[in-house]
Amino acid sequence: MVSRARQEPRSSSSSSSSKRAGASMDGSPAPPVLLRAPTPPSNSIDLPAAASDKEKSEAAAGATATAVFDLRREPKIPAPFVWPNEDARPTLAAELEVPVVDVGVFRNGDAAARRRAAEQVAAACATHGFFQVCGHGVDAGLARAALDGASDFFRLPLCEKQRARRVPGTVSGYTSAHADRFASKLPWKETLSFGFHDGAGAASPVVVDYFASTLGPDFVGMGRVYQRYCEKMKELSLTIMELLELSLGLGLGVEEEEEGCAGGYYRDFFADSRSIMRCNYYPPCPEPERTLGTGPHCDPTALTILLQDDVGGLEVLVDGDWRPVRPVPGAMVINIGDTFMALSNGRYKSCLHRAVVNRRQERRSLAFFLCPREDRVVRPPAAAAAAAAAPRRYPDFTWADLMRFTQRHYRADTRTLDAFTRWLAHGPAQEPTTAPPAAT
Ligand SMILES: O=C(O)CCC(=O)C(=O)O
């Protein structure tokens, strides 16, 4: 998800030779498109800033300008999109065995089926942290409308999409290859991200408001689709939290009483979550073997629910090999992120994944990243530490701190939490400044 890798950050100057708006249809370079950053909409839900206050205030004043790529018009991949072989090395043909777990059993209350589902999840999470879910209660029509909404949005002319352009230092908005932030290892994709929460008192439909305020009244219908979709994702994520709790063998009872939770520790922990929804659009690519749609990364968030269309492209690194996760019609892919790894006291792992692109077909995926409220203290339930018969693996931290670390200082990998723990111990005041995030 949100990016992180050691690479060259985008300069704020608009004169860099690597900045192009794309090429004309005959392949000759087109002049850069220079665009002003939009002002932040008052209702946007933003995670802790990756940009300085100065950058933010410049953006708010509309003072920064940068260039964008129009990927659909590139006859060859421009140099900033070339990834080193180490990251872009070929896929192993053998698909990853990812169990399809029926989470509908959490609605019909069949105890044996719940246990079976929990066992499947436990096996997947103890190895690579990926599984798929069916019976998730998301209507097929809504899922289709959400994928089609992404196609409708990304097929708009660039200047229209740029009305939702990401404000520096925030997670919300449209980006073309993250070229607004980075100058190398750019992903072959466009994204549209926005925040979602439905906590107490949040009666207003935040997603509808986001679409209306950034793109205008014509986009209210699209906003409604994503509002409903995010509400369903939130519901599903809480069900998956119950499933994860069961799969970890944490009895519903004693520790919830200790922690003062009625619905399970994890479910309650995320009741007031503030999540991020990201629509990914991967155009066909003239040289897919030299680039990536999404670079290798672990998600720092707690849990990701991914709806992919039927094209395929998601891959997971298992025992040193990249293995494809074949799309299963009607199913959604779930993966554990670093925050849940900490919440399980390290028992469940977050895993490196990436997305590859292809020559012929566009691909769409919708990623819902479940995040705790920024100030919540991430700490496993007492029973998680006890069940693992191990001392605490990670110290208490807030999601805001982990977000800052992965956005500003560290290339996320399988050791993110250990590095984060050391960083916390030395005091975030002594922040290293050399590892800007990757363009995932
Ligand atoms: O599109 C995919 O399959 C993966 C997307 C992803 O990992 C991300 O958006 O962080």
The ligand as a Tripos MOL2 file, in Angstrom:
@<TRIPOS>MOLECULE
LIG
   10     9     1     0     0
SMALL
NO_CHARGES

@<TRIPOS>ATOM
      1 O1         -3.3090   -4.3430   -7.3550 O.co2     1 LIG1
      2 C1         -2.8830   -5.2350   -6.6310 C.2       1 LIG1
      3 O2         -3.0520   -6.4260   -6.9070 O.co2     1 LIG1
      4 C2         -2.0970   -4.9140   -5.3760 C.3       1 LIG1
      5 C3         -2.2980   -3.5130   -4.9280 C.3       1 LIG1
      6 C4         -1.5140   -3.1620   -3.6970 C.2       1 LIG1
      7 O3         -0.7660   -3.9490   -3.1540 O.2       1 LIG1
      8 C5         -1.6390   -1.8090   -3.1360 C.2       1 LIG1
      9 O4         -2.3920   -0.9880   -3.6700 O.co2     1 LIG1
     10 O5         -0.9620   -1.5550   -2.1080 O.co2     1 LIG1
@<TRIPOS>BOND
     1     1     2 2
     2     2     3 1
     3     2     4 1
     4     4     5 1
     5     5     6 1
     6     6     7 2
     7     6     8 1
     8     8     9 2
     9     8    10 1
@<TRIPOS>SUBSTRUCTURE
     1 LIG1         1 GROUP 0 **** ****
